[in-house]
């Protein structure tokens, strides 16, 4: 999980760029402006991770204590207990709850779709899973890799900044578009999805 990708930053971003990106995203996704604040939780977690790395000078980040999984048979279950703590901190609670047992999360991105401006997209080992934070109903959606028939990358359009990821579902035949992605992030994500989708 790359906190740079969550904030839409290049991995070589300077501390000033990290702070600027955080401020811009905080203005956009603050609960007073954008709903219930699930996205702000992810933004804060990614910013905290990067700030810790910058302040302490770690290349890969400081070691963090892990949260123990609930004991078998206990009444308390921790959503996503099998995930790394950094992933649990960044992933929205609704997406954590939607994960299948032992489903691994490879990438978490902030993006938008045609029907939602505020989307957190998670690439797991099984599917695309996303939260439409500004939606009232049907907030969590998913699409399994086995159901994909096409994956495309597109350059930014006239009305959208950043590049877009397009995936086509075998069931509906419709294209699903994720906007506002950095070109290098888009290339990495599209390659990962293409490798998992059926040929």
N, C-alpha and C positions, 0 to 999 in steps of 0.2 A: 504494500500500500504506500503510495507516494503522496505525502501531504502537499508537495508542490503542485501536483495535478489537481488536487481538491481546490486549491486557490487559483488554479489556472496560470501557474508560473513555470518558467524554465528552471531546471534543476540548479543552474548556476546563478540564480537570482540573488541580488545583493540584499542586505538587511533592509535598506530603504524600499526596495521593490516589494519585499515581503510585507512590510508595514503598510505600504500604499495599497497593495492588493487586498489586504485584510480590511482596511478602512473602507475601500470601495464596496467590497462584498457585504460588510456590516451595514452600510447605508442601505444597500439593496434588500438584504434578507432579514433585517432586524424585525423582531416580532411585532413592533408597533406599526410596521409598514407591510409586512408580508405574511401575516397569518400566525400560525402557532409556534413558529421558531425552530422546527426540526432542522432546517437547513443551517440556522445560526449555530446550533450545537455542533454540527460537523465543521463549520468554518472555524469556530473557536478551538475545537480540538486540533485541527490541522495547524492553525496558527500557533497554538501552544507547543506542538511538537517542533515546528520550525524555529520558534523563538528559543526553546531549550537548546536546540542544536547550535544555533548562532551564538547564544550567550556562553555556552560551555565548550564550544569549539570541537564538537564531535563530528566526524565525517558521516557516520551512520546513525548518530543519535545516541544519547546516553542509555544505559541499560535501565529498564523499568521493571518494577515488581509486577508479577503476573497475578491476575485474579484467579484464585483456585476455582475449578469447576465444582459444582455441587456433588456431594457424595451420592453414589447410586442408591436409589430408593428414598432419598430425602425429598421433602416436600418443596424445597426451594430449588428452582431451576434458573440458571443464568442464561439469558438469551445469547446465543453465539459464544458460549463458554469455550468452545474449541478454537476460537479465533485468537490471533495475537491481540494483546491489549490495545495497541495503536489502531488496529482496524475497528475494534469495538468502540473505541472513543470517537471515531470519525463517522461511522455508519449510523444513520438515523435509526431510532428505536423501532419504527414500523418496519424497516427493512430487516433489522435484526430478528424481529418476531416472525418475519416471513421466510427466513432461511430454513431449509430442510436440514435434518440432522447431518452433521459433518460436512456441510456445503462450505467450500472454501471461497473466500473473496479475494480476487486478484487485483482489482482496480476499483477505485471510487472516484467519481467525477461529478462536478456541478455542471449542468448543461440546461438546455430547454428543449421542448418539443413543440409541435404545431399547436397543441392544445394546452400547454402549460409553460409558463416562463421560468418557474422554479422547480428544477428536477435534479434529484440526486440519483445518478446511475451507478450501479454496482455490476461489475463483470465477475461472475462466479465461475466455478469450474463446471457448472451445468447449464447456466442460462444468463440472460440479461435480466436484471431486476432493477426496477426504478420506482422512485417515490415522486409523485406529482404533489409537491408541498402546497401549492395554491389551489388544489382541487378539493371539492367538498366531499364527493363520493368517488369510490374506485381509485383511491390514492396510490395504492401499490399495484404495479403491473409487472408482468414478466413474459419472457419469450425464450423458450428453450432453443439451444443451438441446433438440435436435430430438426427443428421446425423452420430453419432458415433456408432459403433458396438462393439468396443473393446478398452480398455485402459490398457497399460502394462508399467511396470518399468523394466529397465535393468541396470545391473552394467556396469561400464565403460569398454570399450574394450581395445584391445591391442594398437590401434592407436588413441584412444580418451580418454581424461581425463574427469573425472566426469561421472555421470550416465546419462542415456537417458530415455526420455519419448517417448512412441510409442502409437499413436492413429490410429485407422483404420476407414476409411470412408465407409459408406454404399453404396454410389454412385459409387465410383471407386473400392472399395475393396482393395485399396492400403494402406500400412502403411506409416504414416508420422512420422518422427523421429526428436526429439529435443535433441541435445547433450549438454554436458558440464554443467550438473546440479549437484548441491551438493545433496547428498543422502537425507538429511532432507528436503530440498526444494522440491525435486522430490516427496517424500512421501506425503507432504502436497498438492502439485499441483495435483498429480494423484488422491488422495482421493477426492478433490474438483471436478475434472472433472468427476470421476466415479459417484459421487452423483447426478450430473446433466444429465448425459447421460442416455438414455432409457435402461431399464433392459432387 
